[in-house]
Amino acid sequence: GGGLPMTTQHNVIAQVAQRDLCCGCGVCAAVCRKRCLEMRLDRQDQFVPMTVGECTGCGVCLRLCPFANVNEEFDPEDALGPIDSAFVGYSLVEDERARAASGGLATRVLSALLERGLVDKVIATAPEDSGHGWFAPRLFAHPTELAAAQGSKYCPVEFSKPITQVLQTPGRYAIICLPCVGRALRL
């Protein structure tokens, strides 16, 4: 990492990022009690946590990191919840299906959750307003807004800002993310 010198080895920088195990999800930066972690791009254009304040070694970041305990056996049910079965599907809304990746099923499910009032907001990845071709997770409150998030994104994306917003604003949220981010959120 970069930033300020570390005061402890009991954080995600020493235990995960410096061992090249970090997925760059940003959950550690969002939950850091001292706000001493921030997600930044490294030399390889990957998001990694870096110190921006003095770490107290409280360990919260390690308890939530999906890769902090890589030597432990991974149980998908512990990480993602019970899995009874798996299905294949697609959206019956033609416009959604045509614009989306993999049939638009995620867009349809997330839109339905908002339409029925089952969630207050959805967190999904969409293009940034910067015009640089980067993507970032954004909060969406209305189903029509989700069109901006349709399609797969294979690029560095970190979730510290929306997770911080969720922690500060109680409500019901749905999130579409990679399994590593999902595991961090469940932890």
ZISUL-V944963 format. One record per helix or strand of 3 or more residues. SS is the DSSP state (a for helix, b for strand). FROM is the first residue (numbers start at 1). LEN is the number of residues. If there is no record, write none. Layout:
{{SS,FROM,LEN} {SS,FROM,LEN}}
//
This chain:
{{a,12,4} {a,17,3} {a,27,5} {b,37,5} {b,47,5} {a,60,5} {a,76,5} {a,94,6} {a,101,15} {b,121,7} {b,135,6} {a,143,7} {a,160,9} {b,173,3} {a,179,8}}
//
